[in-house]
Amino acid sequence: MRLDRLLAITLMLLNRDRISAGALAEHFEVSVRTIYRDIEAINLAGIPIISYAGHAGGFGIMENYRIDRQMFSLKDMLSMLTALKGLNLTLRDKDLDRTIEKITSLIPREKKEQLARHYEQLVIDIMPWGQGEKQKKKLEQIHAAIKENKLLKFQYRNAKGEQRARIAEPMTLLFKPYGWYLFAYCRTRHDFRLFRLTRINELTGLNESFIRRDKTYEDTYEQEMGRAKTVDLVLQFTPQARPMIMDYFEEEWISIQKDGSALVRLSLPEGEWVYGMLLSYGENVRVLKPRYVRKIIQERAHKICEVYQPLGRS
């Protein structure tokens, strides 16, 4: 662990003009005395560290000292940093922090302004709207358990609202549009499962370790997709909905009609989520095919109307 800390300190010094021993001690959760010993070790390794006295003092590396950066172009490094910083907005992982420090240290000082502009031009934030600190802590806890091969215990609510206790071997965190998922081997169900994080409650990390199984998310996903029943839909959207559908449907699925409406033809894995998606478009969509899906949407729309009848009316 000390070698990792020495490397991380070196990279932090490369990325800053100077930093105090107190700030380093706080960052690495060690004593100031330990930091002084680390600085001495780095100096002995041949990396020229300068000590600055006074209130604004601290440690810095000699101006012209640099790590070889020929492996990556500036464009490569900017792309990697953008992706890593976006991921770490959610995971807040110290290992990722160190990786970001390493890559940042390879960027010449005169290009740091270009790096700052790049951060302003492109931001990747994979935390869905409306999900805050509680969700981030849940992600951090699951991510740590995956890295350490530790079991997780939690209450899980299924699509019917039923809640059951689960013990799982966490394997993969997966982000899909609208949310995060955990791919894990469920010891309660004795099978691989995909858990939606918003349905996980009372999450607890267990001290028991497990040996990671050979099966991957990709293997399971391909098998599930191969078994899943699909439905071929033909949908007609109003002219007002055209800008909206361009956000969610591929261009080749869409054909614009003379009256300005749009026909969308696509195949989707059948399930409750399809009906919910269609209902979310309200009066802006009409299901043309298949007839049984059209009937399902019609029946649910009638039930919604009944819910919103004036109070006192039967």
N, C-alpha and C positions, 0 to 999 in steps of 0.2 A: 504493500500500500504506500510505503514512503516513496518508492521510485515513481509511482503515479503522481504523487503530490509534488515531487521535485519537478517533474516534467510540466505539470499544470502551472506551477508557480512561474517557471521559465516562460511559458507561453503567455501568461498574464502580463508579465513584465515586458515582453515583446510588443504587446498590444497597447501599452500605456507609457506615458512619459515617466511616471513614477507612481508608486503605491505604498502605503504605510504598512508597517509590520502588523499593526492592530487590525487593519482591514483584511490582510491576508489571514491572520489568525481567526478572525470571525468567519471568513468564507470557508476555510478548511476545517473549522471546528477543532482547533488545536490551540495550545498556548503560544504567547508571543515568543517565549524562550525557544520553543520548538521551531518557530519560523526563523529565528536567528541562526539556529543550527542548520536548517535547510539552506538558507542563503549562503552560509559558509561552504556547505557541500557543493552547491552549484558553482561557486567561485573556484573551488578546487578542481571541478570538472572542466575548467577552461572557459566558462562563459563569464565575460567581464561585467560584473554587477557593480554599480556605483551607489554609494550611500549618501543621501542628501540630509543635512542637518536642518533643524528649525521647525517651526510650526507647520509649514507646508512641505516638510521633508518626506523621506521614505526611501524606497529602493527603485533603481532603474537600470536598464542595460545600456551599455555604451552605444552611442548614436549610430555608428556604422555597422553594428553587428546584426546579422540577419541569418535566418535559416534558409537553406536552399529552396527556392520556390519554382524550379524549372519543371516540376512534374505536372503542374496545372496551369492553364491559361487564366487570365483574370476573369474571363467569361465563365469558365468552369467553376471557379471559386465563388463567384457571385451567385450562380445558380444553386450550388450546394448550400451556401449560407442561407439563402432565401427559404429553401425547403426545410432545412434543419430548424431555423428559427420559428417557422410556422408550426412545425410539429411540436416544438418545445413550448410554444404558447399554451398548449394544452397539457403536455406531460410533465413539464418542469423537471426534467431529468438531469441530474448532475453529470452523468456520463455524456449526455448530449451537449451540456454546457462546455465541457472540456473539449469535445470535438469541434464546437464552434470556435473556441479559443484557438485551437491548433490551426484551423483553416484561416481564421482572421489574421493570425500572425504571419502568414505567407504573403499577405497583400502589402505591397510597398506603401510607406507612409504617405507618399504624395498621391496615392490612389484612394485613400480612406474617404475623401469627400465623395468620390464616385460611388463607393460602397454605401454611404449614408443616403445618397440620392436613390440608389437602387432599392433600398429598404422602403423608401417612400413611394416608389413607383409600383411595387408589387408586394402585397401582403397576403400570405396564406394563413387563414384562421379556420381550422377544421372543427371548432366547437360550434355546434348548431345554435342559432338564435334562441335566446331565452333560457339557456342552460348555463349556470354560473359556477360559483365556487364549489358547491357541493358535488356537482358532476365532475369537476376537475380533480377533486380529492379522490373520488371513486376511481377515476381513470389512473391516477398515480398509484393507488393501492393495488389495482389489478396489474398494472404494468410491472410493479416491483415484484409481485408474486410470480409473474411469468418469467422474469429474469432469474429469480432464485429457485424456481421449480417448487413453490410452496402451495399447499392446498388452500382453497377458499371455501368458506361456508356462507350461505346467504339464503334469504327468502326470495322466491321467484314467483311473479304473478304472470300467468299465461293470458292468452288473448280472450279467454272467457272470464277473466277476473279472479280465477282460482289461484290461491297462494300456497306454495309448498316449500319446505326446507330442502336445500340442495347442498351437496358437497361436490366440488368440481376440481379437476386438474386444469388450470388455465393454460392455454397454449398460444392463442393469437388474439390481439386486439384488431378489430376491423372497423374502418369507417366507411359507411355507405351514405348516399344522400339521405338526409333527415335524421341521422343518428349513428351512434357507436354500438358495436356488438362485440361479444366475447365468444370466441370459439373455444370450447373446452370439452374434456371428457367428463361426463356427469356420472359420478359414482352412485348416485341415487337411482338413475335410470339405466345405468350400465351401457351407455352409448354416448356417441359424440352429439353435442348440441350447440346451437347458435343462440346465445342469450342476448336479448336487447338490454342495454345498460339501464334505460329508464324504468325497466321492470324489476331490476335488482334492488333489494332493500336489506337492511341489517347486515351489511357486508362485513365479514370478519376474516382476517388472515390467520391461518393455522400454522403451527410450527412444524407440522409433518411435511416432509419432502416427498416428491414422487419422481419417477423416471419418465421422461417425456416419451410419449408413444410415437410410433413411426408415421401414423396417418396425419396428413396435413389438411388445412382448410381447403386448399384448392382441390384435393382429391374428393373430399366430402361434398363440396359445392357442385362439382361436375356430376357426381353421382345423383345428388338431389335434383339437379336441373334435368338430368336424363330421365328421372322417374316422374318429374312433375307434369301434371296435366296442363296444357296450354289452351288458351281461348283466343280465337281469331276475331278481332273486333273491327267493326266499321263504325266510325263515329263522325257525326256532323256537328261542327262548331260554328257558332254565329260569327259574323264579320268582326264584332267587338272583341271576340276571344282570340283572334288571330295572333296578336302580339304575345299573348300568354302561352299559346301552344308552341310557338317557336322556341320557347325556353326549355321545353320538356320533350319534344318529339323530333326525331330525325327528319331532315328536309325531304328525303326520299319517301317518307311515309305520308306526306301531305300533298294533297292536290286542291288547288284553289278553284272554286266554281264560279260561274258567270254572275251569280247573285252576291258574290263576295264571301260566301261561307267557305269553310274548309272541310274536306273529307280526309280523315286520318284512318289508315289501314295498318294494323299492327297486331302482333301476337305477344301475349303476356302469360306468365305462369298464373293459373287461376287461383283465386283466394279472396278472402274478405277485403284485403287491401285494395284490390281492383275496384270493388263496388264503392269503397270509401273514396278512392281517387276520382271516380266518375261523378259521385255526388258532390264532391268539392267544387266542381265546375258549375253547379247550380243550373240555372236556365240557359246557360251558354252552350250546352252540349245535348245532343240527342243520340241515343244508341240506335243504330239502324240494324246491325247484326252482331251477334246471334239473337234470336227472338227471346230466348230464355233469360239472357242477361238484361235485355230491354224490359222484360216483365219484372225481374227482381228490382231494378232501379225504380220502376213505376210504383211497385208496392211500397217500397221504402219512402218514396217521395210522399205517398198518401199518408203514411204513418207520421211523417214529419208535419204535414199539414194538420193532422189531428192533434198533435202535441201543441200546436200554436193556435188552436181555436180559442175564441174569447172565453174567459172564465165564466162558469155557470152554464155554458152551452153544452148540451150532450151530443 
